[in-house]
Amino acid sequence: MAGCRGGSRWTGDALFGAPACPSHRAYRCTARLLIPAAAGRSATVTTTLTGRTEMADNDEQSLDDMFRLLYEIVPEGYKGEIVGGAIHMSPQRRKHWAGIRVVLRQLEDHFGPDSSIECDVRLDLPGYRNGFVPDLYKVADGAEPDVKDNWHYQDVEFVFEVISRETADSDYGRKKAAYASGGIPVYVIADPYTGLCHVYTSPQGSEYRNAVALKFGDPIDLTGTVLGLTLATDRFRRE
Protein backbone atom coordinates (compact mmCIF):
# COMPACT_ATOMS: atom_id res chain seq x y z
CA MET A 1 0.00 0.00 0.00
CA ALA A 2 1.24 3.46 -0.78
CA GLY A 3 2.82 5.09 2.24
CA CYS A 4 3.65 8.73 2.89
CA ARG A 5 5.38 9.38 6.17
CA GLY A 6 6.54 12.74 7.43
CA GLY A 7 9.68 13.69 9.32
CA SER A 8 10.36 13.09 12.98
CA ARG A 9 9.94 15.72 15.65
CA TRP A 10 13.05 17.52 16.90
CA THR A 11 13.50 16.32 20.48
CA GLY A 12 16.95 17.55 21.46
CA ASP A 13 19.25 20.55 21.52
CA ALA A 14 22.02 18.93 19.50
CA LEU A 15 22.32 21.81 17.08
CA PHE A 16 23.19 24.17 19.90
CA GLY A 17 25.76 22.16 21.82
CA ALA A 18 23.83 19.71 24.01
CA PRO A 19 23.91 16.00 23.11
CA ALA A 20 20.74 14.93 21.35
CA CYS A 21 21.05 11.23 22.01
CA PRO A 22 23.99 9.99 24.12
CA SER A 23 23.35 6.36 23.17
CA HIS A 24 24.50 6.95 19.59
CA ARG A 25 28.14 5.98 19.60
CA ALA A 26 29.21 5.83 15.97
CA TYR A 27 28.85 9.20 14.35
CA ARG A 28 30.54 12.19 12.87
CA CYS A 29 28.83 14.33 10.28
CA THR A 30 28.01 17.88 9.31
CA ALA A 31 24.40 19.03 9.38
CA ARG A 32 23.08 22.08 7.57
CA LEU A 33 19.73 23.39 8.75
CA LEU A 34 17.75 26.34 7.48
CA ILE A 35 15.62 27.91 10.20
CA PRO A 36 13.24 30.81 9.55
CA ALA A 37 14.85 33.92 11.00
CA ALA A 38 12.44 36.63 9.93
CA ALA A 39 9.77 37.27 7.37
CA GLY A 40 11.18 36.49 3.94
CA ARG A 41 14.57 35.49 5.33
CA SER A 42 16.29 32.37 6.63
CA ALA A 43 19.22 31.61 8.85
CA THR A 44 21.73 28.82 8.30
CA VAL A 45 23.10 26.80 11.18
CA THR A 46 26.07 24.51 10.54
CA THR A 47 27.27 22.13 13.21
CA THR A 48 29.35 19.03 13.66
CA LEU A 49 28.00 16.19 15.78
CA THR A 50 30.65 13.84 17.13
CA GLY A 51 30.12 10.46 18.80
CA ARG A 52 32.30 9.01 21.51
CA THR A 53 33.64 6.11 19.47
CA GLU A 54 34.70 5.61 15.88
CA MET A 55 32.07 4.86 13.24
CA ALA A 56 31.86 1.24 12.20
CA ASP A 57 33.60 0.32 8.96
CA ASN A 58 30.42 -1.23 7.59
CA ASP A 59 28.60 1.46 5.60
CA GLU A 60 25.18 -0.11 6.14
CA GLN A 61 25.63 -0.18 9.90
CA SER A 62 26.97 3.38 9.78
CA LEU A 63 23.86 4.51 7.90
CA ASP A 64 21.66 2.85 10.49
CA ASP A 65 23.49 4.73 13.25
CA MET A 66 23.24 8.01 11.36
CA PHE A 67 19.53 7.58 10.71
CA ARG A 68 18.83 6.86 14.37
CA LEU A 69 20.42 10.17 15.26
CA LEU A 70 18.82 11.88 12.29
CA TYR A 71 15.38 10.99 13.61
CA GLU A 72 16.27 12.77 16.84
CA ILE A 73 17.53 16.07 15.42
CA VAL A 74 15.31 16.78 12.41
CA PRO A 75 12.80 19.50 13.38
CA GLU A 76 9.14 19.01 12.64
CA GLY A 77 8.36 20.33 9.17
CA TYR A 78 11.80 19.43 7.81
CA LYS A 79 13.07 16.43 5.89
CA GLY A 80 16.49 14.94 6.51
CA GLU A 81 18.53 12.49 4.46
CA ILE A 82 22.14 11.35 4.15
CA VAL A 83 24.05 12.12 0.96
CA GLY A 84 27.65 10.99 0.79
CA GLY A 85 27.86 10.67 4.57
CA ALA A 86 26.54 14.19 5.28
CA ILE A 87 23.12 15.07 6.64
CA HIS A 88 21.01 17.31 4.42
CA MET A 89 17.91 18.99 5.84
CA SER A 90 15.31 20.96 3.93
CA PRO A 91 11.90 22.46 4.83
CA GLN A 92 8.81 20.67 3.60
CA ARG A 93 6.71 23.13 1.62
CA ARG A 94 2.99 22.93 0.93
CA LYS A 95 3.35 23.62 -2.79
CA HIS A 96 5.95 20.89 -3.11
CA TRP A 97 3.70 18.36 -1.41
CA ALA A 98 0.90 19.37 -3.79
CA GLY A 99 3.04 18.27 -6.74
CA ILE A 100 4.01 15.02 -5.05
CA ARG A 101 0.36 14.27 -4.34
CA VAL A 102 -0.55 14.86 -8.00
CA VAL A 103 1.94 12.18 -9.06
CA LEU A 104 0.97 9.83 -6.24
CA ARG A 105 -2.69 9.89 -7.26
CA GLN A 106 -1.86 9.20 -10.90
CA LEU A 107 0.33 6.25 -9.98
CA GLU A 108 -2.35 4.82 -7.70
CA ASP A 109 -4.99 5.26 -10.39
CA HIS A 110 -2.77 3.36 -12.83
CA PHE A 111 -1.25 0.67 -10.62
CA GLY A 112 -3.92 0.39 -7.92
CA PRO A 113 -4.10 1.51 -4.29
CA ASP A 114 -2.18 -1.54 -3.05
CA SER A 115 0.90 -0.83 -5.17
CA SER A 116 4.13 -0.10 -3.30
CA ILE A 117 4.54 3.67 -3.59
CA GLU A 118 6.48 5.43 -0.86
CA CYS A 119 6.83 9.08 0.14
CA ASP A 120 9.64 10.33 2.38
CA VAL A 121 10.80 6.79 3.15
CA ARG A 122 14.45 5.76 3.43
CA LEU A 123 16.11 4.23 0.39
CA ASP A 124 19.80 3.24 0.49
CA LEU A 125 21.66 3.73 -2.79
CA PRO A 126 25.09 2.74 -4.12
CA GLY A 127 28.02 4.96 -3.20
CA TYR A 128 29.53 6.19 0.03
CA ARG A 129 26.89 6.32 2.78
CA ASN A 130 23.95 7.27 0.61
CA GLY A 131 20.71 6.98 2.57
CA PHE A 132 18.22 9.05 0.61
CA VAL A 133 14.62 9.92 1.48
CA PRO A 134 13.03 10.53 -1.93
CA ASP A 135 9.87 12.58 -2.17
CA LEU A 136 8.23 9.63 -3.91
CA TYR A 137 9.29 6.32 -5.38
CA LYS A 138 7.58 3.24 -6.78
CA VAL A 139 8.69 -0.30 -6.10
CA ALA A 140 8.10 -3.15 -8.55
CA ASP A 141 5.07 -5.33 -7.96
CA GLY A 142 5.95 -8.45 -6.00
CA ALA A 143 9.13 -6.98 -4.49
CA GLU A 144 9.87 -7.76 -0.84
CA PRO A 145 11.67 -5.51 1.67
CA ASP A 146 14.76 -6.69 3.52
CA VAL A 147 14.87 -7.97 7.08
CA LYS A 148 14.95 -4.35 8.33
CA ASP A 149 11.81 -3.52 6.30
CA ASN A 150 13.79 -1.33 3.88
CA TRP A 151 13.29 -1.61 0.14
CA HIS A 152 16.10 -2.77 -2.14
CA TYR A 153 17.07 -0.08 -4.64
CA GLN A 154 17.25 -2.80 -7.31
CA ASP A 155 13.45 -3.11 -7.07
CA VAL A 156 12.72 0.60 -7.49
CA GLU A 157 11.24 1.52 -10.87
CA PHE A 158 10.64 5.25 -10.52
CA VAL A 159 11.82 8.16 -8.37
CA PHE A 160 10.19 11.59 -8.28
CA GLU A 161 11.75 14.59 -6.54
CA VAL A 162 10.46 18.16 -6.19
CA ILE A 163 13.56 20.24 -5.60
CA SER A 164 14.06 22.89 -2.97
CA ARG A 165 16.71 25.56 -3.27
CA GLU A 166 18.53 23.76 -0.48
CA THR A 167 18.50 20.38 -2.30
CA ALA A 168 18.97 21.41 -5.94
CA ASP A 169 22.70 20.63 -6.10
CA SER A 170 22.15 17.13 -4.70
CA ASP A 171 19.04 16.36 -6.76
CA TYR A 172 20.74 17.32 -10.02
CA GLY A 173 24.16 15.98 -9.01
CA ARG A 174 25.07 13.31 -6.48
CA LYS A 175 21.57 11.93 -6.08
CA LYS A 176 21.02 11.65 -9.82
CA ALA A 177 24.35 9.84 -10.16
CA ALA A 178 23.39 7.43 -7.37
CA TYR A 179 19.99 6.72 -8.90
CA ALA A 180 21.65 5.98 -12.24
CA SER A 181 24.28 3.79 -10.56
CA GLY A 182 21.46 1.88 -8.89
CA GLY A 183 19.89 1.21 -12.28
CA ILE A 184 16.65 3.00 -11.44
CA PRO A 185 14.90 3.18 -14.83
CA VAL A 186 13.10 6.53 -14.48
CA TYR A 187 14.04 9.60 -12.45
CA VAL A 188 11.94 12.76 -12.70
CA ILE A 189 12.76 16.12 -11.13
CA ALA A 190 10.08 18.80 -10.86
CA ASP A 191 11.68 22.23 -10.49
CA PRO A 192 9.12 24.77 -9.22
CA TYR A 193 11.62 27.62 -9.59
CA THR A 194 12.06 27.17 -13.36
CA GLY A 195 8.70 25.54 -14.11
CA LEU A 196 10.43 22.59 -15.74
CA CYS A 197 10.34 18.81 -15.34
CA HIS A 198 13.58 16.98 -16.05
CA VAL A 199 13.03 13.39 -17.14
CA TYR A 200 15.94 10.94 -16.99
CA THR A 201 15.77 7.42 -18.42
CA SER A 202 18.09 4.62 -19.59
CA PRO A 203 20.68 4.56 -16.79
CA GLN A 204 24.22 3.54 -17.68
CA GLY A 205 26.94 3.69 -15.07
CA SER A 206 26.50 6.87 -13.08
CA GLU A 207 24.67 8.70 -15.88
CA TYR A 208 21.34 8.63 -17.64
CA ARG A 209 21.65 8.33 -21.40
CA ASN A 210 18.34 10.08 -22.09
CA ALA A 211 17.37 13.44 -20.63
CA VAL A 212 14.37 15.58 -21.56
CA ALA A 213 13.18 18.91 -20.12
CA LEU A 214 9.45 19.70 -20.28
CA LYS A 215 7.46 22.72 -19.16
CA PHE A 216 4.93 22.40 -16.36
CA GLY A 217 1.67 21.58 -18.11
CA ASP A 218 3.28 19.34 -20.73
CA PRO A 219 2.56 15.62 -20.30
CA ILE A 220 5.44 13.32 -19.41
CA ASP A 221 5.25 10.37 -21.79
CA LEU A 222 6.61 7.33 -19.98
CA THR A 223 4.72 4.77 -22.04
CA GLY A 224 8.01 3.46 -23.41
CA THR A 225 9.40 2.79 -19.93
CA VAL A 226 8.67 0.20 -17.25
CA LEU A 227 5.91 2.49 -15.94
CA GLY A 228 3.91 2.42 -19.16
CA LEU A 229 1.90 5.59 -18.52
CA THR A 230 1.78 9.32 -19.16
CA LEU A 231 1.97 11.72 -16.22
CA ALA A 232 0.00 14.96 -16.33
CA THR A 233 1.79 18.02 -14.93
CA ASP A 234 -0.81 20.72 -15.47
CA ARG A 235 -1.45 20.94 -11.71
CA PHE A 236 2.21 21.44 -10.76
CA ARG A 237 2.76 24.79 -9.06
CA ARG A 238 5.60 27.24 -9.54
CA GLU A 239 7.31 29.10 -6.72
Secondary structure as UniProt FT lines:
FT   STRAND          3..4
FT   HELIX           14..16
FT   TURN            22..23
FT   STRAND          28..38
FT   TURN            39..40
FT   STRAND          41..50
FT   HELIX           59..73
FT   TURN            76..77
FT   STRAND          78..83
FT   TURN            84..85
FT   STRAND          86..91
FT   HELIX           94..111
FT   TURN            113..114
FT   STRAND          117..119
FT   STRAND          123..125
FT   TURN            126..129
FT   STRAND          130..132
FT   STRAND          136..139
FT   TURN            141..142
FT   TURN            147..148
FT   HELIX           153..155
FT   STRAND          156..162
FT   TURN            165..167
FT   HELIX           168..172
FT   HELIX           174..181
FT   TURN            182..183
FT   STRAND          186..191
FT   TURN            192..195
FT   STRAND          196..204
FT   TURN            205..206
FT   STRAND          207..215
FT   TURN            216..217
FT   STRAND          220..222
FT   TURN            223..224
FT   STRAND          229..231
FT   TURN            234..235
//
